[in-house]
Amino acid sequence: MVRSTSGDDGDDVKPSLSQAQRPEGMLGLPDRGQGLSNAIADAAKLCKALEGHVRGGKPIDEVLTAYENEVVERGQKAVVSSYENSMMVTDWEQVKESAIFKMGILKDKK
């Protein structure tokens, strides 16, 4: 299950593909591999937030709340984007409409 940001209360849930809908051999939805990138960004932003407290004198609850809000917003966007991408690449009709499917990959002629 993937949470959607489309609802006012944030509790809309989009179901994952059933086993019957998945391409042969696919155990789950493909992902965009964003986990490590998000973790690195989270660590860097947390350090910057803590620096605002230690060196800038900002209240700890203020810097942590701002950090948490940004992480949640960015994380929600990444999850929705990954879900939409997964749906596109598992929907053969949409894949057939993609530019790479219609035009192919251009290679240099040498």
C-alpha positions in Angstrom: 0.0 0.0 0.0 1.2 3.5 -0.8 0.0 6.6 0.9 -1.2 9.4 -1.4 -1.0 13.1 -0.8 -4.2 13.7 -2.8 -6.6 13.6 0.2 -7.2 16.5 2.6 -6.4 14.4 5.6 -3.5 12.5 3.9 -5.1 9.2 4.5 -6.0 8.2 1.0 -4.3 4.8 0.2 -3.6 3.5 -3.2 -3.5 -0.3 -3.4 -0.5 -2.0 -4.8 -0.8 -4.3 -7.9 -2.4 -7.6 -7.2 -0.3 -10.7 -8.1 -2.4 -11.2 -11.2 -1.7 -7.7 -12.5 2.1 -7.9 -12.1 4.3 -8.8 -15.1 5.6 -12.4 -15.0 8.5 -12.8 -12.5 7.8 -9.4 -10.8 7.6 -9.8 -7.0 6.6 -6.2 -6.2 6.4 -2.8 -7.7 9.6 -1.5 -9.3 11.1 1.5 -7.5 13.2 4.5 -8.4 16.0 3.6 -5.9 15.6 6.9 -4.0 16.2 5.4 -0.5 19.9 6.1 -0.2 19.6 9.5 -1.9 16.9 10.5 0.6 18.9 9.2 3.6 21.9 11.3 2.5 19.8 14.4 2.0 18.1 13.8 5.4 21.4 13.6 7.2 22.7 16.8 5.5 19.6 18.7 6.3 19.6 17.5 9.9 23.2 18.7 10.4 22.2 22.1 8.9 19.2 22.3 11.2 21.3 21.4 14.3 23.9 23.9 13.3 21.1 26.5 13.3 20.5 25.6 17.0 24.1 25.2 18.1 25.7 28.1 16.3 22.7 30.2 15.4 20.9 30.0 18.8 17.6 29.0 17.3 15.3 27.0 19.6 15.8 23.2 19.1 12.1 22.5 18.7 11.9 25.1 16.0 14.8 23.7 13.9 13.7 20.1 14.4 10.1 20.9 13.4 11.2 22.7 10.3 13.5 19.8 9.4 10.8 17.2 10.0 8.2 19.1 7.9 10.6 19.3 5.0 11.6 15.6 5.3 8.0 14.5 5.4 7.0 16.7 2.4 9.9 15.5 0.3 9.4 11.9 1.3 5.7 12.0 0.4 6.6 13.5 -3.1 9.2 10.7 -3.6 6.7 8.0 -2.6 4.0 9.4 -4.9 6.5 9.8 -7.8 7.8 6.3 -7.3 4.2 4.9 -7.2 3.2 6.8 -10.4 6.4 5.6 -12.2 5.7 2.1 -11.1 2.2 2.2 -12.4 3.3 3.6 -15.7 6.0 0.9 -16.3 3.6 -1.8 -15.4 0.8 -0.6 -17.6 1.7 -1.9 -21.1 -0.7 0.6 -22.8 1.1 3.6 -21.2 4.6 2.0 -22.0 3.6 1.8 -25.6 2.8 5.5 -25.6 6.3 6.5 -24.2 8.8 8.3 -26.4 11.4 5.6 -26.0 8.9 3.0 -27.2 7.8 5.1 -30.1 11.2 6.4 -31.2 13.7 4.0 -29.8 17.2 4.9 -28.6 19.2 6.8 -31.1 22.8 5.6 -31.6 25.7 7.4 -33.1 26.6 6.0 -36.5 30.3 5.4 -36.6 
